[in-house]
Amino acid sequence: MALTPCTKGHAMGPPKQGWLAAAARHRRRLPLVAGLITAAALLGMLLWLAPGGVPGGSLHIRALVQGRANDSGYRSAAAAALLPALVRREEQLALERRWGVQPILEPQQGWGPPGIKLPRILHHVYFPNISAFMSAAANPASSDREELPQSCRALHPGWQYIFWDWEAATKLVGTYYPEYFEMFQQLDSIIKRADAIRYFIMHAIGGLYLDLDIECFQPVDRWLADYDVVLQDPGPTNGVVASVPGHPLWLKALALMKERWQENPGREVVELTGPGLMSSTFKFNLGPDGPKERPEQPDPWSGEHVIEGSRVMVYPLQRYFHPCEWDDHSCHKELAMQRALGTVNLTRFAGYHRFAASWQGGGGAGVLTADTLKQQLCSGS
């Protein structure tokens, strides 16, 4: 991996000219977090720093982690009917092979820790299809990056995997949610449809949904154990959601979405289908048996809740997948520098949500590559 200096014309240049030397000068100004980096986290850091990402089939995080499988026993009608074909689509199988992961065609029993109620199914979504995502990820100007979803798939080798395209999404909604099909088809942007489908997926099939700008550091099992639904503050957001199938939270979200769509089909994405919808549903639409606010906490809605007899966990900021708030550029920058220097403890996190905002053209607060970090350090910013 080539690390170029701040000043061109030297193989590495004098120490004060190298970008790592520039990073070192920031050590005295940063509240660095001491700790050990796990093998998977270290590998993730190296992948993150590598210019151009990871060649197809070269990532073998699964060699570091014992397999995890779906032994939850939860099976919905939609999962039973759709999963066999979804996991066997040729484009998806080719993607998993490219990533060096053995596709899981049938749920595997008896692997992984006990106590996980959620189906071990990892979901990603990109419309119209995988080919479009790969084309976007191959564009250096794009904020889409193949190695991020690759890291999550590779760290969950015993899980079933579904990369949802438009064809699969419309089949799910048209078959099992016909009362929402007109709305789903008429949503006026791709990001609104990609937002909406995750609520249908969670209700119909369950499992773990992750945005494509999330990098994984370690298997997520220990964060999911014993819960029926697992969410992420602040918000809660809709970029990281996990659930058993059939939970009432998701039907409430869909009902509120349809109500807002009927009032104003052009309503902006955050409130119509995105994190604003998710937050409103969780806080205000679950009735007297819904979650309770805890104003004494920094994250008033974080912690464990009981909703209609089910256990729901909302992880706070700086746990699970959110080291930083979505718009806290200084936090994302500090984390990037700490990772480059090898001084950050990543064991509190299952992964890192970059908030790339690809639907807005990219450039979100967490989009800090080795090159952009180098430029900022060398300029003293």
CORPEWO-V914806 format. One line per field, one symbol per residue. ss: DSSP state (@ for helix, = for strand, . for the rest). phi: phi as a letter, one per 30 degrees, with the letter a starting at -180 (. if undefined). burial: + if it has 24 or more other ideal C-beta (glycine too) atoms within 12 Angstrom, else -. A space follows every 10 residues. Layout:
ss=???
phi=???
burial=???
This chain:
ss=....=..... ....@@@=@@ @@@@@.@@@. ........@@ @@@@@@@@@. .......... @@@@...... ......@@@@ @@@@@@...@ @@@@@@@@.. .......... .......... =====....@ @@@@@@@... .....@@@@@ @@@@.....= ====.@@@@@ @@@@@@.@@@ @@@@@@...@ @@@@@@@@@@ @@@@..==== ...===.... @@@@....== ==.......= ===....@@@ @@@@@@@@@@ @@@.....@@ @@..@@@@@@ @@@@...... .......... ..=====..= =====...== .=......@@ @@@@@@@@@@ @.......=. ===....@@@ .........@ @@@@@@@@@. .
phi=.dccddcdjb ebieedcddd ddddddedcc ddcdlccddd dddddddddd diicdeiccb eedcbddbbc cdidbcdddd dceedddcdd ddeddddedi cdecdbecci ciddjddddd bccbbacdad edddddddde ddddbddddd dddddbdddd bbcdcddddd dddddcbddc ddeddcecad dddddddddd ddddbijbcb ddcccccaec eddceicdbb bbddkddcdb bbaddidded ddddddeddd dddaecedde ddbcdddddd dddbccidcd dcdbddcecd cdjcbcbhic cbccddeibi cbdbddcddd dddddddddd diccccddcd abddhdhddc jiiddcdbde dddedddddi d
burial=--+--+---- -------+++ +++--+---+ --+---++-+ +++++++++- --++----+- ++--+-++++ ++-+++-++- -++--++-+- ++--++-+++ ++++--++-- ++---+++++ +++++++-++ -+++-++--- -+++++++++ ++++++++++ ++++++-+++ ++++-++--+ --++--+--+ ++++++++++ ++++++++++ ++++++++++ ++++--++++ ++++++++++ ++++++++++ ++++++++-+ +-----+-++ ++++++++++ +++-++---- +-------+- +++-+-+--+ ++++++++++ ++++++---- ++++++++++ ++++-+-+++ +++++++++- -+-+++++++ ++++-+++-- -
